[in-house]
């Protein structure tokens, strides 16, 4: 109980004290009062201890306490010089500095120390920042007293740490000639940017020269250069004197150094640097003109490693100095073997005003070099430099000094071969099948276009040697020649092949251009031959260019319909005789082709699409290998040993029989022997009858027959008849007169009568009904049936008057 009272009393005392402090804060002086020493401890937090020159750095005073305080706190701030002087930072020795209300609540007051920017090459320097607690909270037992941070100031002034010569004289003796650029590299302590034209001084012999900035901005290495002038001379090598400041405060050897700044800042470069002594391998002789330091081919063939006709080869010669070119100038090339005819001139193309001159040569059809083009180096002849030709001049840039040729050549350049002969670049089939969409038939022309890289002409049969393209029709051994057809004088030649009997290719033809051609360039009359210098276009198996040049052929002819049951293998009148013709491939039929049957020695036609008695058409609706023909037995057809078919009796009868691509079928076939299983018995039991009578002679312009004129009358029967003896026909010429049998042809029987004196038919000749008589002869059909002789009357015929009186 006593202890508890003691604790409550202590807590009460604390509350009273807090109330008093708060009262002082409200009504007391404006400056806040520090925290009591026994209530808090302090230390410095230095998040950053390194700062670049000219930048600020923050340190923090941290209050360590077990209680929540709303009372501000502060400190005395001090700086102590280290290697940095007070001109490098803002020195401080302040009175009490109080934190803000927010900082005090966070128990973390910030204080900022400033550094100063200068242009002195000083290196990194240090100073110390520290604090002392305010006097009324000083406690000698507080370990935070005199707590401090050591801060390093980084010197960011760019400065040259080293110089070096990075160029090399073009000549082996270490001597620069006129127009060569001497390059000096300055390495800086940091990356720098250049915005202007800085330079550094150099000694060339006894002459002061300026090496001007060339490149390197954005890095820590800048390159300065000096172009050797005519008259410059330095036999012991150039030197770069150290930079310095003269008595008047002017910087020497490093001009416009303030245009060089550290990357990312405005700090300018430090103008003092260490120089370099005479460079023995960097001498100068301004009387020496530029020489070639590099020779190369800068172009590439359009395809592979070989230039073709019309392509341009570019050669570049890089010189040790810049040159001016006026007028035409050529360098020497060798295209092909070591033959004087193989020299070519590559003409100046571009580069005047620079140190690289470009020359070009355009390939001609006569050019051929299988191991690569060569370029000749310059040489001396009778003390004169040789190597280029032409009326133009080459001089030192900006001067009148003529530059003689002095450059290396190129040996055979295997990646720069040359073949200017006509070269096929494309190959295409330009024809299309006429019938079936993708297949040529026999006799059709296949046209192939071959495009060349230049205008060409091909020899044809009239020259004795015909150029051709090779077609593969079928397997690889089935080749055909498509001979030149047209196109001479252009860059596209057309070749033609007519599909022959037996040609066949189900997956499409292939096309190549043979290597044994006589196709020549228009330009130089140079022949084409591709091996071994290039790849000729090839068309492999063109699926839309198949070939079927095989005509359908007849495999068999057979009689396929048999007589009906109980017919004793014999067809009767009205029976259908079916004939099947089988082909080697499917055919389409148009029209009414026929097969001729031999029925008892009489030819009968079995017709495609024939209508059977009591049946339908036998027309095949689509292409088929079996084509059906039919014949209906007629009265009079008799064949006791069986129907036969002679060889080659399938005829078109005005129609067509073709395969699906349009090849006409070959109609030859073997004979079909008489077959006792296909007899015919349809005897003719019908007598021939008279169908008509007609006067078929001409009575002349007056329609009158006179004495001695012959009158002819033709009787037409219902079927063919045979006549024996002298049947007669009675004519009415006022008196009966007998016209005698004259001739017979099939169904037509002709009778004739010669007019005699006294014959007369003033109204026209007439014949009474049934005046045909046999007169001891016969008129029968082929079956031996006697003709029925009754007939109708004829006339009188006014166009057939008879006057046998001679006009009396």
C-alpha positions in Angstrom: 0.0 0.0 0.0 2.8 2.4 0.8 4.6 1.6 -2.5 1.5 2.2 -4.5 1.0 5.6 -3.0 4.6 6.4 -3.8 4.0 5.6 -7.5 0.8 7.6 -7.7 2.6 10.6 -6.3 5.4 10.3 -8.8 2.9 10.2 -11.7 1.1 13.2 -10.4 4.4 15.1 -10.3 5.1 14.3 -13.9 1.7 15.5 -15.0 2.2 18.8 -13.2 5.5 19.3 -14.9 4.0 18.6 -18.3 1.2 21.1 -17.6 3.8 23.8 -16.7 5.8 23.2 -19.9 2.7 23.5 -21.9 1.7 26.7 -20.2 5.2 28.1 -20.9 4.8 27.2 -24.6 1.4 29.0 -24.8 2.1 32.1 -22.8 5.9 32.1 -22.6 8.6 33.4 -25.0 8.4 32.9 -28.9 11.4 30.6 -29.1 10.7 26.9 -28.1 12.5 25.5 -25.1 14.8 22.5 -25.6 14.1 19.1 -24.3 15.6 18.2 -21.0 18.8 16.1 -21.2 17.4 13.3 -19.1 14.5 13.0 -21.5 16.3 12.4 -24.8 19.6 11.7 -26.4 20.8 12.9 -29.9 23.0 11.7 -32.8 23.7 12.7 -36.4 22.5 10.6 -39.4 24.5 11.2 -42.5 22.8 9.4 -45.4 25.2 10.8 -48.0 28.8 11.6 -47.2 30.0 12.3 -50.8 28.8 15.3 -52.8 29.8 16.7 -56.2 31.4 20.1 -56.3 28.7 22.8 -56.2 26.0 20.5 -54.8 24.4 20.4 -51.4 24.4 17.6 -48.8 21.8 17.0 -46.0 22.5 15.7 -42.5 19.9 14.9 -39.9 19.8 15.5 -36.1 17.9 12.5 -34.6 16.3 12.6 -31.1 16.2 9.3 -29.3 13.5 9.2 -26.7 11.0 6.9 -25.0 8.3 9.5 -25.0 6.2 11.3 -27.5 7.3 15.0 -27.6 5.6 17.9 -29.2 8.3 20.3 -28.0 10.7 21.5 -30.7 14.4 20.8 -30.3 17.5 22.2 -31.9 21.3 22.3 -32.0 24.4 24.5 -32.7 25.8 23.6 -36.2 29.5 23.8 -37.0 31.9 23.0 -39.9 35.6 22.1 -39.5 38.0 22.4 -42.5 39.7 19.2 -43.6 41.6 19.0 -46.9 38.8 21.4 -48.2 39.2 25.0 -47.5 36.4 27.4 -46.6 36.3 28.5 -50.2 35.1 25.0 -51.1 32.0 25.0 -48.9 29.8 27.3 -46.9 31.4 27.4 -43.4 29.1 27.4 -40.5 29.3 28.2 -36.8 25.8 29.0 -35.9 23.7 29.8 -32.9 20.9 27.4 -32.0 18.9 26.2 -35.0 15.4 24.8 -34.2 13.6 22.2 -36.2 10.0 22.7 -37.5 7.1 21.4 -35.6 6.7 18.5 -38.1 10.4 17.6 -37.8 10.2 17.7 -34.0 7.2 15.4 -34.0 9.2 13.1 -36.2 12.3 13.5 -33.9 14.4 14.2 -37.1 15.6 17.7 -37.9 17.3 18.3 -41.3 20.2 20.7 -41.9 21.7 21.5 -45.3 25.4 22.2 -46.0 26.4 23.9 -49.3 29.6 23.3 -51.4 31.0 25.7 -53.9 31.7 25.2 -57.7 35.1 26.3 -59.0 37.3 25.7 -62.0 40.4 24.6 -60.0 42.0 21.2 -60.5 41.9 20.1 -56.9 40.9 16.5 -56.6 38.6 15.2 -53.9 38.6 17.2 -50.6 36.9 16.8 -47.2 35.3 18.8 -44.4 33.5 17.9 -41.2 29.9 18.8 -40.2 29.0 18.5 -36.5 26.4 19.8 -33.9 26.4 20.7 -30.2 23.2 20.4 -28.2 21.8 23.7 -27.0 23.4 24.8 -23.7 20.4 24.3 -21.4 20.2 20.6 -22.4 24.0 20.0 -22.2 24.7 16.9 -20.2 28.2 15.6 -19.9 26.8 12.1 -19.7 25.1 12.5 -23.2 27.2 10.5 -25.6 25.8 12.4 -28.6 27.7 15.6 -27.7 30.1 16.6 -30.6 28.7 13.9 -32.9 29.9 14.7 -36.5 29.9 13.6 -40.2 32.9 13.8 -42.5 31.8 14.9 -46.0 33.9 14.4 -49.2 33.6 17.0 -52.1 34.2 15.3 -55.5 36.1 17.6 -57.9 34.1 17.3 -61.1 36.3 19.7 -63.3 37.2 17.7 -66.4 40.9 17.5 -67.0 43.2 15.8 -69.5 44.9 12.9 -67.9 47.0 11.8 -70.9 47.8 12.6 -74.5 48.6 10.0 -77.3 49.2 9.9 -81.0 46.6 7.6 -82.6 47.2 8.2 -86.3 49.8 6.4 -88.3 51.7 7.8 -91.3 50.9 6.2 -94.6 54.5 5.5 -95.4 56.6 2.9 -93.6 59.3 5.4 -92.6 56.9 7.1 -90.1 56.5 10.3 -92.2 53.3 12.1 -92.9 52.9 13.6 -96.4 50.8 16.5 -97.5 47.1 16.3 -96.8 47.5 13.5 -94.2 45.8 14.1 -90.9 47.8 13.8 -87.7 45.5 12.8 -84.9 46.1 13.3 -81.2 43.9 11.8 -78.5 43.2 13.5 -75.2 41.9 11.3 -72.4 39.9 13.2 -69.8 39.1 12.4 -66.2 35.4 12.1 -67.0 33.1 12.0 -70.0 32.8 15.4 -71.7 30.7 17.1 -74.2 31.9 19.5 -76.9 29.9 22.5 -78.0 32.3 24.6 -80.1 35.7 24.3 -81.7 38.4 23.7 -79.1 42.0 23.1 -80.3 45.4 22.4 -79.0 48.7 23.8 -80.2 51.4 21.5 -81.7 54.9 22.1 -83.0 55.6 20.9 -86.5 59.3 21.5 -86.8 59.8 25.2 -85.9 56.2 26.1 -86.8 53.3 26.4 -84.5 50.1 24.7 -85.7 46.6 24.2 -84.3 45.2 20.7 -84.0 41.4 21.1 -84.2 38.8 19.0 -82.4 37.6 16.2 -84.7 35.4 13.8 -82.7 34.6 12.1 -79.4 32.0 14.3 -77.7 30.0 12.3 -75.1 33.0 10.1 -74.2 36.1 10.6 -72.1 38.4 10.7 -75.2 38.5 13.6 -77.6 40.5 13.5 -80.9 42.2 16.5 -82.3 43.7 16.7 -85.8 46.0 18.6 -88.0 46.2 18.3 -91.8 49.7 18.5 -93.2 50.2 21.4 -95.5 52.6 21.8 -98.4 55.9 23.0 -97.0 55.5 21.5 -93.5 58.6 19.7 -92.3 59.6 18.0 -89.1 62.5 15.5 -89.3 62.5 14.6 -85.6 58.8 14.3 -85.1 56.0 16.6 -83.9 55.5 17.5 -80.3 52.7 18.7 -78.1 53.7 21.3 -75.5 52.1 21.4 -72.1 49.3 23.8 -71.5 50.0 26.7 -69.2 48.8 30.2 -68.3 51.0 33.1 -69.3 51.9 36.1 -67.3 48.9 37.9 -68.5 46.6 35.2 -67.4 45.9 33.8 -70.9 45.8 30.1 -71.4 48.2 28.7 -73.9 48.2 25.5 -76.1 44.5 24.7 -75.2 42.2 27.1 -77.0 38.5 27.4 -76.3 38.7 24.9 -73.5 35.5 26.3 -72.1 33.6 24.7 -75.0 34.4 21.4 -73.3 32.1 20.6 -70.3 31.6 17.6 -68.1 28.7 15.5 -69.4 25.6 16.4 -67.6 26.9 19.7 -66.2 28.2 23.1 -67.2 31.7 22.6 -65.6 34.3 23.5 -68.2 37.5 21.6 -68.8 40.7 22.4 -66.9 43.0 24.0 -69.4 46.4 22.7 -68.1 47.8 19.4 -69.2 51.1 17.6 -69.6 52.5 17.7 -73.2 54.4 15.0 -75.2 57.9 15.3 -76.6 59.0 14.8 -80.2 57.5 11.7 -81.7 60.2 10.1 -83.8 57.7 7.9 -85.7 55.5 10.8 -86.5 57.7 13.0 -88.7 56.3 15.4 -91.4 57.3 16.0 -95.0 54.9 18.4 -96.8 56.5 17.7 -100.1 55.2 14.1 -100.2 51.8 13.7 -102.1 49.1 11.4 -100.9 49.4 7.6 -101.5 46.9 4.8 -101.6 46.5 3.1 -98.2 43.7 0.8 -99.1 42.2 -0.8 -102.2 39.0 -2.7 -102.2 35.9 -3.7 -104.2 32.9 -2.1 -102.5 30.1 -3.7 -104.6 28.6 -7.2 -104.5 27.1 -9.3 -107.3 23.3 -9.2 -107.3 23.2 -12.9 -107.0 25.9 -15.3 -105.6 29.5 -14.4 -106.3 29.3 -13.6 -110.0 28.5 -10.3 -111.8 26.2 -10.6 -114.8 25.8 -8.5 -117.9 25.0 -4.9 -117.0 26.0 -5.1 -113.4 28.5 -2.5 -112.1 31.7 -3.3 -110.2 32.9 -0.5 -107.9 36.5 -0.2 -106.8 37.5 2.2 -104.0 41.1 3.5 -103.4 41.6 5.2 -100.1 44.5 7.7 -100.1 46.5 9.2 -97.2 45.1 12.6 -98.0 42.1 14.3 -99.7 42.2 14.6 -103.5 40.5 16.7 -106.2 39.7 15.0 -109.4 39.0 16.9 -112.6 38.0 15.1 -115.8 38.0 11.4 -116.7 40.4 9.0 -115.1 40.6 5.2 -115.4 42.3 2.4 -113.4 43.2 -0.9 -115.0 41.3 -4.2 -114.5 41.9 -7.6 -115.8 38.8 -9.7 -116.5 39.8 -13.3 -117.4 43.1 -14.8 -118.2 46.5 -13.1 -118.7 45.6 -12.0 -122.1 46.0 -8.5 -123.5 42.4 -8.6 -124.7 41.2 -9.0 -121.2 42.3 -5.5 -119.9 39.4 -3.2 -119.0 39.3 0.4 -117.8 37.2 1.3 -114.7 36.3 4.9 -114.9 36.4 7.5 -112.1 33.0 7.6 -110.5 33.0 9.7 -107.3 35.0 10.9 -104.3 36.6 14.2 -105.4 37.3 16.3 -102.3 37.7 13.3 -100.1 40.5 10.8 -99.5 38.6 7.9 -101.1 38.1 7.8 -104.9 35.6 5.3 -106.4 36.0 3.8 -109.9 33.4 1.7 -111.7 33.1 -0.8 -114.5 29.9 -2.2 -116.1 30.1 -5.8 -117.2 29.8 -6.5 -120.9 28.5 -9.7 -122.6 32.1 -10.6 -123.7 33.4 -10.6 -120.1 34.2 -13.9 -118.4 36.3 -14.5 -115.3 35.8 -17.7 -113.4 38.4 -17.0 -110.7 37.6 -13.4 -110.0 38.5 -10.0 -111.4 41.9 -8.3 -110.7 42.9 -4.7 -110.4 46.4 -3.6 -111.4 48.6 -1.7 -108.9 50.5 1.5 -110.0 54.0 1.0 -111.3 57.0 3.0 -112.5 58.1 3.0 -116.1 61.2 4.9 -117.2 61.0 6.9 -114.0 57.3 7.8 -114.5 54.6 6.7 -112.2 51.9 4.7 -114.1 48.6 3.3 -113.0 45.8 5.4 -114.2 44.9 6.8 -117.6 42.6 9.4 -119.1 42.7 13.1 -119.8 41.7 14.2 -116.3 44.0 15.3 -113.4 44.3 14.3 -109.8 45.5 16.9 -107.4 46.0 17.5 -103.7 42.7 18.9 -102.4 42.7 22.7 -102.6 46.1 22.9 -104.2 47.7 22.7 -107.7 50.0 19.8 -106.7 49.4 17.0 -109.2 49.3 13.6 -107.5 50.9 10.7 -109.4 49.4 7.2 -109.1 50.7 5.3 -106.1 48.4 2.5 -104.9 48.3 -1.2 -104.5 46.2 -3.5 -106.7 44.0 -6.5 -106.1 44.7 -10.2 -106.9 42.0 -12.4 -108.2 38.9 -11.7 -106.1 37.1 -15.1 -105.9 33.9 -13.5 -104.5 33.8 -11.1 -107.5 33.7 -13.4 -110.5 32.4 -12.1 -113.9 30.2 -13.8 -116.5 28.6 -11.3 -118.9 27.3 -13.8 -121.4 23.6 -14.1 -121.9 22.2 -15.5 -118.7 18.6 -16.8 -118.2 16.9 -15.2 -115.3 13.4 -16.6 -115.7 11.7 -19.5 -117.3 7.9 -19.9 -117.7 5.4 -21.9 -119.6 3.2 -19.4 -121.3 0.8 -21.6 -123.1 -2.3 -23.3 -121.6 -3.9 -26.6 -122.6 -6.8 -26.0 -125.0 -9.1 -28.8 -123.8 -9.0 -30.1 -120.3 -7.8 -27.3 -118.0 -4.4 -28.7 -117.1 -3.5 -31.3 -119.8 -2.1 -30.9 -123.3 -3.3 -33.3 -126.0 -1.5 -34.7 -129.0 -0.6 -32.0 -131.5 -1.0 -29.1 -129.0 1.9 -26.7 -128.8 3.7 -26.1 -125.5 5.2 -22.7 -125.5 8.1 -21.8 -123.1 9.5 -18.3 -122.5 13.0 -17.9 -121.3 14.0 -14.4 -120.1 17.6 -13.3 -120.3 19.5 -10.5 -118.7 20.1 -8.8 -122.1 18.8 -8.8 -125.6 19.7 -12.0 -127.4 19.1 -13.9 -130.6 18.9 -17.7 -131.1 20.0 -19.7 -134.1 17.2 -21.7 -135.7 17.0 -24.5 -138.2 17.6 -22.1 -141.1 21.1 -21.5 -139.6 21.8 -25.2 -139.3 21.8 -25.3 -135.5 18.6 -24.8 -133.6 18.5 -23.6 -130.0 16.1 -25.5 -127.8 14.8 -25.9 -124.3 14.6 -29.3 -122.8 11.3 -30.7 -121.6 11.0 -33.7 -119.4 7.7 -35.5 -120.3 7.3 -38.4 -117.9 10.2 -39.7 -116.1 13.7 -38.2 -116.1 14.7 -40.1 -119.3 11.8 -38.9 -121.4 13.1 -35.7 -122.7 11.9 -33.6 -125.6 13.3 -30.6 -127.4 11.3 -27.4 -127.6 13.0 -25.5 -130.4 13.3 -21.8 -130.8 10.2 -20.2 -132.1 10.3 -16.4 -131.7 11.8 -13.4 -129.8 15.1 -12.7 -131.5 16.3 -9.2 -130.7 14.6 -9.1 -127.4 15.5 -10.5 -123.9 12.7 -13.1 -124.0 12.9 -16.1 -126.4 10.0 -18.4 -127.0 10.5 -22.1 -127.5 7.9 -24.5 -128.9 7.1 -28.2 -128.7 4.1 -30.0 -130.3 2.9 -32.9 -128.2 3.5 -36.2 -130.0 1.7 -39.5 -130.0 2.6 -41.4 -126.9 3.8 -38.3 -124.8 2.5 -38.6 -121.3 3.2 -36.9 -118.0 0.7 -37.2 -115.2 2.4 -34.9 -112.7 3.4 -32.1 -115.1 6.3 -31.4 -117.3 9.7 -30.1 -116.2 11.6 -27.5 -118.2 15.3 -26.7 -118.3 17.5 -24.8 -120.7 20.2 -27.1 -122.1 23.8 -26.1 -121.7 24.5 -26.8 -125.3 22.8 -23.8 -126.8 23.6 -21.3 -129.5 21.9 -18.3 -128.0 24.0 -15.1 -128.5 24.0 -11.6 -127.1 22.9 -8.8 -129.4 25.7 -6.6 -128.1 28.8 -8.8 -128.7 27.4 -11.9 -130.4 28.7 -13.9 -127.5 27.2 -17.4 -127.0 25.4 -18.7 -124.0 26.6 -21.7 -122.1 25.8 -21.9 -118.4 28.0 -24.6 -117.1 29.9 -24.2 -114.8 29.4 -20.5 -114.0 25.8 -20.3 -112.9 22.5 -21.9 -112.1 19.9 -21.9 -114.8 16.3 -21.6 -113.8 14.5 -24.9 -113.8 10.8 -25.6 -113.7 10.1 -28.8 -111.9 6.9 -30.9 -112.4 4.4 -28.2 -113.4 1.1 -29.7 -112.2 -1.0 -27.4 -114.4 0.9 -28.5 -117.5 0.4 -32.2 -117.7 0.6 -34.1 -121.0 -1.6 -36.8 -122.6 -0.5 -37.3 -126.2 -1.7 -40.9 -126.3 -4.7 -41.6 -128.6 -7.3 -44.0 -127.3 -7.1 -47.3 -129.1 -9.6 -50.1 -129.5 -8.8 -53.0 -127.3 -11.7 -55.2 -128.4 -14.9 -55.4 -130.4 -17.5 -57.9 -129.4 -21.2 -58.8 -129.8 -22.6 -58.7 -126.3 -26.3 -59.2 -126.6 -27.4 -62.8 -127.2 -30.7 -64.1 -128.8 -33.6 -64.6 -126.5 -34.4 -68.0 -124.8 -35.5 -70.8 -127.2 -34.2 -68.9 -130.2 -31.6 -71.5 -131.0 -28.8 -68.8 -130.9 -30.6 -67.0 -133.6 -31.9 -63.4 -133.7 -35.3 -62.9 -135.2 -36.8 -59.8 -136.8 -36.9 -56.9 -134.3 -34.3 -58.4 -132.0 -31.5 -56.0 -130.6 -27.9 -56.9 -131.5 -25.6 -55.1 -129.1 -22.0 -54.4 -130.0 -19.4 -53.2 -127.4 -16.2 -51.5 -128.4 -13.7 -51.3 -125.5 -11.0 -48.5 -125.6 -7.6 -48.3 -123.9 -9.0 -45.2 -122.0 -12.2 -43.4 -121.5 -13.6 -41.6 -124.5 -16.4 -39.1 -125.1 -18.7 -39.7 -128.1 -20.4 -37.0 -130.1 -22.8 -37.8 -133.0 -23.6 -41.3 -134.3 -20.5 -43.4 -134.9 -21.2 -46.8 -136.4 -19.9 -50.4 -136.4 -20.5 -52.2 -139.6 -21.9 -55.8 -139.2 -21.8 -58.5 -141.8 -25.1 -60.3 -141.7 -25.1 -63.0 -144.2 -23.0 -61.0 -146.6 -25.1 -57.9 -146.2 -23.7 -54.8 -144.5 -25.7 -53.5 -141.6 -24.8 -50.5 -139.4 -24.9 -50.8 -135.6 -25.2 -47.2 -134.4 -24.1 -45.5 -131.3 -27.2 -44.2 -129.5 -29.4 -46.5 -131.7 -33.0 -46.7 -130.5 -34.0 -50.3 -130.0 -37.5 -51.4 -131.0 -39.5 -51.2 -127.8 -36.4 -50.0 -125.9 -34.6 -46.8 -125.0 -31.4 -45.0 -126.3 -28.1 -46.7 -125.5 -26.2 -43.4 -125.4 -23.5 -43.4 -122.7 -23.9 -40.3 -120.5 -20.2 -39.7 -119.7 -16.7 -40.7 -120.8 -16.2 -44.4 -120.7 -13.8 -47.1 -121.8 -16.8 -49.1 -123.2 -18.9 -47.7 -125.9 -22.1 -49.5 -126.9 -23.6 -49.7 -130.4 -26.9 -51.4 -131.5 -28.7 -52.8 -134.5 -32.3 -54.0 -134.7 -32.8 -57.0 -136.9 -34.8 -56.2 -140.1 -36.9 -58.5 -142.3 -34.6 -60.1 -144.8 -31.6 -60.4 -142.4 -30.4 -63.9 -142.6 -27.0 -65.3 -141.4 -26.9 -69.0 -140.8 -23.3 -69.2 -139.6 -23.4 -66.2 -137.3 -22.7 -62.4 -137.5 -19.2 -61.3 -138.3 -17.4 -57.9 -138.2 -14.5 -57.2 -140.6 -11.4 -55.4 -139.4 -11.5 -51.7 -139.0 -15.2 -51.3 -139.4 -15.7 -48.7 -136.6 -16.4 -45.4 -138.3 -17.2 -41.9 -137.0 -20.1 -41.3 -139.4 -19.6 -37.5 -139.0 -19.2 -37.7 -135.2 -16.2 -37.8 -132.9 -14.7 -40.2 -130.4 -12.0 -38.6 -128.2 -10.4 -39.0 -124.8 -11.0 -36.4 -122.0 -8.3 -34.2 -123.2 -9.4 -34.3 -126.8 -7.2 -36.9 -128.5 -9.0 -38.5 -131.4 -9.4 -42.3 -130.9 -7.5 -44.6 -133.2 -10.3 -46.8 -134.8 -8.3 -49.7 -136.1 -9.2 -53.1 -134.7 -9.1 -56.8 -135.4 -11.9 -58.6 -137.2 -14.6 -60.5 -135.3 -15.2 -63.9 -136.8 -18.6 -65.4 -137.4 -20.0 -66.8 -134.2 -22.7 -69.6 -134.4 -24.1 -68.2 -131.2 -25.2 -65.1 -133.1 -27.0 -66.4 -136.1 -29.8 -64.3 -137.8 -33.0 -65.6 -139.3 -35.4 -62.9 -140.4 -36.3 -64.0 -143.9 -37.9 -61.5 -146.2 -41.5 -62.7 -146.9 -42.9 -59.4 -148.1 -43.3 -58.9 -151.8 -42.0 -55.6 -153.3 -44.7 -53.2 -154.3 -44.8 -50.2 -156.7 -44.3 -47.0 -154.7 -44.5 -44.6 -157.6 -44.2 -44.0 -161.4 -42.5 -41.0 -162.9 -41.4 -39.8 -166.4 -37.7 -39.2 -165.9 -36.7 -38.2 -169.4 -36.5 -34.5 -170.7 -39.0 -33.5 -173.4 -37.0 -30.4 -174.3 -37.9 -26.8 -174.2 -41.2 -27.3 -176.0 -42.2 -30.2 -173.7 -42.7 -32.4 -176.7 -41.2 -35.6 -177.8 -40.8 -36.1 -181.6 -40.1 -39.0 -183.8 -36.9 -40.7 -182.6 -37.0 -39.2 -179.2 -36.7 -41.6 -176.2 -39.1 -41.5 -173.3 -38.0 -43.0 -170.0 -40.3 -44.0 -167.2 -38.9 -45.0 -163.7 -40.9 -47.2 -161.4 -39.9 -47.1 -157.8 -40.5 -50.2 -155.7 -40.8 -50.5 -151.9 -37.5 -52.4 -151.7 -34.6 -53.2 -153.9 -35.5 -55.6 -156.8 -33.7 -57.7 -159.4 -35.1 -57.9 -163.0 -34.7 -60.7 -165.5 -36.0 -60.8 -169.1 -37.8 -57.9 -170.6 -40.8 -56.7 -168.5 -42.9 -54.0 -170.2 -44.9 -51.0 -169.3 -47.8 -50.0 -171.6 -48.0 -46.3 -172.7 -51.1 -44.5 -174.0 -50.0 -42.7 -177.2 -53.5 -42.8 -178.9 -52.5 -46.4 -179.3 -50.9 -48.7 -176.8 -47.2 -48.7 -177.0 -44.8 -50.9 -175.0 -41.8 -49.4 -173.1 -39.3 -52.1 -172.5 -37.2 -52.7 -169.4 -34.0 -50.7 -169.6 -32.1 -50.9 -166.3 -32.5 -51.4 -162.5 -30.7 -49.8 -159.6 -31.9 -50.8 -156.2 -35.5 -49.8 -155.9 -35.6 -48.0 -159.3 -36.5 -49.8 -162.5 -36.3 -47.8 -165.7 -38.3 -48.5 -168.9 -37.7 -46.7 -172.3 -39.6 -46.2 -175.5 -38.6 -44.5 -178.8 -41.3 -42.4 -180.5 -42.3 -43.5 -184.0 -44.4 -41.8 -186.6 -48.0 -41.7 -185.6 -47.5 -41.6 -181.9 -49.5 -38.9 -180.3 -50.4 -37.6 -176.9 -51.5 -34.0 -177.4 -52.5 -33.5 -173.7 -49.5 -35.3 -172.4 -48.3 -38.8 -172.0 -50.4 -41.0 -169.7 -50.2 -44.5 -168.3 -53.2 -46.3 -167.2 -53.3 -48.2 -163.9 -51.7 -51.7 -163.7 -50.0 -51.6 -167.1 -46.7 -53.2 -165.8 -46.3 -56.7 -167.2 -43.5 -59.3 -166.9 -43.5 -60.2 -170.6 -41.9 -63.5 -169.6 -39.4 -62.0 -167.3 -39.3 -61.5 -163.5 -39.1 -58.8 -160.9 -38.2 -60.1 -157.5 -36.6 -58.8 -154.2 -33.4 -60.2 -152.8 -35.3 -62.8 -151.0 -37.0 -64.0 -154.2 -40.4 -62.6 -153.5 -42.2 -61.7 -156.8 -43.1 -58.0 -157.0 -46.7 -57.0 -156.9 -47.2 -55.3 -160.3 -50.3 -53.2 -159.6 -49.8 -49.4 -159.6 -51.8 -46.2 -160.0 -52.4 -44.4 -163.3 -50.1 -41.6 -164.4 -51.0 -38.5 -166.4 -51.7 -37.1 -168.7 -48.4 -35.2 -168.1 -48.6 -31.8 -169.9 -44.9 -31.4 -169.8 -44.4 -34.6 -171.7 -46.4 -34.2 -175.0 -45.9 -36.7 -177.8 -46.1 -35.7 -181.5 -45.0 -38.4 -183.9 -46.3 -36.7 -186.9 -43.3 -34.4 -187.5 -45.5 -31.3 -187.1 -48.0 -32.3 -189.9 
